[in-house]
Amino acid sequence: MKLDEVSDKQLSDSYNTLVAAKEEALLAELDRKEYEKTLKEELAMKKQLYKKDGTTLDLAKVKVPTFKKAMEVHLNGGPNKVEEELELLEEYILDMKNDSTVMARAKSFQNKMIQESESKGAAKDSKEEMKTYLDSEIVEAMDIVASFEIQAKKERLEAENGQETKKKKSKNQEEILSLVQQLKQKLGLV
């Protein structure tokens, strides 16, 4: 259904439903984050994880993903995924120790992961730098346009390399930006 085929009331009701759902998700996320912080503090105290000053809790030393795995094992009582993962981890370590080709591949893969992480960090830094001389709304709009362009390039490169490409079902960037403007106007947000 095209935007001009939707009544203002239906559009407004749909928008309000979406905003309410997003707000509920946001509140649940904030509640979880606050509880996670409390949990990290309690675990840090219990394990006596302090920074170098000896008085400030070092919450970074509390590994929440590991705690989540322990919760899964202890609370759910199902198959012990942690033990399975540990066994697989040991197998991979043995593979690297016993096979120089696997070890070489592992080192190259590690370097590629580091390079990817540094590149993503540089892109984020570039965006933050732009915010020092451009309005943040302009930077965000540029980021959206750039994201569309990069997604299209990613899909093209994956196809060229024979990789399975997961195309995002979306219109081209001009159509989306135009729809955003039309929606804002119809909803009275402009």
PyMOL commands that set and color helices and strands:
alter all, ss='L'
color gray80, all
select helices_A, chain A and resi 3-5+8-47+59-61+64-76+81-98+100-130+136-160+173-186
alter helices_A, ss='H'
color red, helices_A
deselect
rebuild
show_as cartoon
